[in-house]
């Protein structure tokens, strides 16, 4: 009788332990990427200031998260992504390069337009060369810098040339718009074609000269999550912030227009 009782007690104990282990496994919280994690955002060079500010706001609203940016010409970013660079979000300065990303099957969904930008001429403070029009950029002896044709700001420049019938002869064509701005602010060029936002961000380092032909080449900015993202929920949150009211406020203050 004592042996039988002991066997029954042991069996009952084994049953309780087994049930306890099963309950622990079943009630374990599911893995999620919605809270915390690191995002890799590839964004056009002209977005550097705005996206850096938005990134700080994003980290505040999503404790435990971090955002790392790669800023460059949109065409260079697409090249990096198609060659396997890891990323979660891509923001382009034009639709052409976003279309390239879509054709390469890089996007997780449809892009969303969130801003637009327009070209302007930047010159040294006070405009010592007295440049007043797009045609003035063709003056003999004037060192003009533009973006390369494959870069959105370079493509926009070509559209202005075609619409106006004015052909420029730049001393250099840069791979990103920030490099054009640097050439002017450092005195390596007399004038350059950049976005309105770049001129505004440079403050008193340059003088901006608006020209009506720029209306023929307005660039619209799209953003999308990437299919390879390891944190898709967080990536979607970042896109929502950029395209929402808070993001629009930051972008507008930087000089961007609505898409």
N, C-alpha and C positions, 0 to 999 in steps of 0.2 A: 504494500500500500504506500509506504514511504517513497519507494523507487518510482512508482507511477505518478505520485504527486510531484516529485522533482522534475520528471520528464515533462509533465504538463506545464509547470512553471517556466521551464526553459523555453518550451515552444511558444508560450505566450509572450515571453520577453523578446524572442526572435521576431515574432509577428509585429510587436510594437516598434522595434528598431527599423525593420524593413519598411513599415508604413511611414515612419518618421522621415526616412531618407527619401521616399517617393514624394512626400508632401513638400520637402525642401526643394527638390528638383523642379517640381511643377510650379512652385510659387516664385522661382527666381525671376527677377525683372528682365524683360527682353532687352537685347542690345538696341541702342538707338543712336542716331547721329544728329538728333535735333538739338541737343544741348552740348555746347562746348565743341572743341575741335579747331583745326587750322584750315583756313581757306587760302588757295593760291589763285589770285586774280590777275589776269593778263588784260591790261588796259592801254589805250592809246596815250601817247606822251602828253597830249594836250589836256588829259584828265588828271594829271598827277596831283595838283593841289586839291582839287575838288574831291577826288576819290580818297586821298589821304585823310581829309577831314571826315568824309563819310565812314571810312574805316574805323576811325576812333569812336564815332557815334555807335557803330555796329558792335564794337567790343563792349561798350558800356551797356547796350541793350541786351547783349548775349554773353553773360558772365562765363568765363572759362574758354571763350573763343579767341582766336587770333587771325589776323589777315596779313598775308604777305603779297606784295604787289610786284609785278614786272611791268614797267612802263617802257614803251618803245613805239616806233612807227607801226601802224596796224598791219602792214604787209610783213614786217619782220616777225610780229607776234604770230601770225598765221603760219609762217614757215616753221617757227619753233614748235608750235602745237602739232603740226602735221608730221614733224620729225620725232614726236614722242615726248615732248616736254610735259610734265604733269601739271594739270590745272583744273580748277573748278568753275571759273567764270571767265568769259571773254567779252570785252567791251571795245568795239571798233569805232573809229572816227568816220566811217562811211559804210554804206551798204555793200559795196563791192567786195571788201575783204571779209565781211560777215558771210556773204554768199559763198566765198571760197571755203570758209570753214564748214558751211552746211554741205557743200558738195563733197568735202572730205569726210563726211559723216561724223563730225566732231560734236555736233550739238545734241543736247538732250531734249530740246523742244524748240518752239518758234521764238525767234528774237523779238525783243520789245524795244521800240524806239523811246528814248528818254531825253534827248536834247538835240539841238542843232547849233551850228557854228558858221561864222562867215569870215572871209579873209579881210585883212587890212594891211596897209603898208606901215612898216615901222622904220624909223630913222633915228639918228642921234638926237638927244634932247635939244629942242629949239629949232629943229629942222634946218640946219645950216646950208644944206644943198637946195633948199626951197623946192622940194618935191611936192607937187599939188595934185597930181593925177596919175593914173596908171600908165599913160603914155609917157610921162616924164621919166619913167624907169628905163626908157630906151636911149636916154641921152648918152652921147659919147663920153667915155672916161668914167662913167658912174659904175661902181662896183655893187652889183645886185645879187642877192642870194635867194634861192627858192628851195622848195622841197623837191626831191626826186619824183619823177612821174608816177611811180608805183605807190607812193605814199599818198594818203588822202589829200593832204594840203597841196601836193604837187599835181594831183589829178584835177583839183579845183582850179589851180593856176592855169592849167591847159584849157579848161572850159572857159575861163575869162579871156584868155588869148584868142580862142576861137570866136567867141561872141563879139569881142571888141575889134578883132582884126589887127591887134597889136602883138607882135612877136618879141618876147624878151630874149636876152642873151646873157644868162646868169654866169657869174664867175665860178659858182659852185652850186651843186644840187645835193641837199642834205637828206639823210635817211629818216630824220624826224624833225618836227616843227621846232622843238626846243633848241635844236642845233642852229637853225636859221636865226632864232632870236639871239643866241649867244654870239654869233658872228657880228651882229649889229651892236650889241651892248659892249663888246670888247673892241670895237673899232676896226674889225677885219672886213667889214662891208659898210657901204654907205646906206644901203636900204635892203629890206627883206620883206617877203610876203609871209605873214603868219596869221593865226586866228585872232579874232577880237579878244578872246579870253587870254591869250598869251600876252598881248599888248597891255591889257588891263593888269595882269599879274606882274608885269615888269615895272609898273609904277612910273616913277620919274626917270628911270634908266633909258626910256625911249619916248619918242613922240609918235603918236599914231596918226596916220593920214587915211581917212576913209575915202573910198571911191565907189561910185554908183554901179560900176560893172560887177562888183562882188555879188550883187543880187542874182547873177546868172550862175553862181556856183556855191549854193548853200549846202553844207554837209550835214546829213542827219546821222545821229549816233545810235546804233542798236547794241543791246546787251543780251547775253544768253548764258544759260548754264551749260556746262560741258558734259558729254556722255561719260567720260572717264572719271568724273568726280567721285572721290571717296567719301564725300560728305554732302550728298545732294540736297538734303533738307536744309542744311545751313547755307548752301549755295543759293537756294531759292529764296531764303530770307534776305540774303545780301542783295539779290536782284530786286526784290520787293522794296527794300529800303531805297535803293537808287531810283526806282521808277515811281516811288510814292511821294507824298507831300514833303516829307522831311528831306529827301534827296533833291527834289526840285528846288527847295529853298536854298540849299548849298550851291547848286549848279547856277541858279539865277544870280546869286550874289557874285559868282565868278565871271559873269558875263554871257553865259550860255542862254540861248533862246529855247523856246519850247519846240519839240519836234514837228 
